[in-house]
Amino acid sequence: MLKRDKTMAELYRLHYEELLRRACILLHDEEDARDAVSDAMAHLMATDILPEGEKLIAYARSSVRFECLNRLKRMKLQERMRRALPLDDSEEDNRDEEDMFQQYQQFIQTELTPQTQRVFRMHYGERLKYREIAEQVGISEAAVYKHLSQAITKLKNRFNP
C-alpha cells in the first residue's frame, strides 16, 4: 500500500466520525452529510499534494465544510424554505410540499412589502450577499438585514407559531 493510501486510510479511520458530525450540523441530514464527507474525501484522494499531520486534518475539515456549503448553495429555494421552516409531523403528513411552497409564495406576495419581497428573493432565491443586495437596491446592509429579519419573523409566525 502506498504511503498516500495509508495516510488517507488513517485519516478516514481516525476522523470520519468527527467529519460526519460537522457535516450533520451544517446539513441537518445524516444521509446528505455522509455523502458530503465521502465526496470531500474523494476530492482529497484526487489531490496531487497532501499536507501532513495536523495540516491534513485541518484540510479535511475545510474540505468537508466547503462540500457542505456547496450542497446548501445547490439546494432549491423550496428545499431551503422547507428546512428553515419545519412543520410538525401531523401537519407535514397532511400537506403536500408543493402546496406548502405555494402557500409560502402566496404569503410572501400578500403579506410582505414589495421592498421586503425583493430583498427576500434576492437573498434566498438568487443567493446574493447583503452587500450585493444593498448595492443593487440602494439601501444599507443594515436595512437588508432588517427586511430579511422581518420576512423570516412573519413567515415563522404564520407557518410555525
Disulfide bonds with the S-S distance in Angstrom:
none
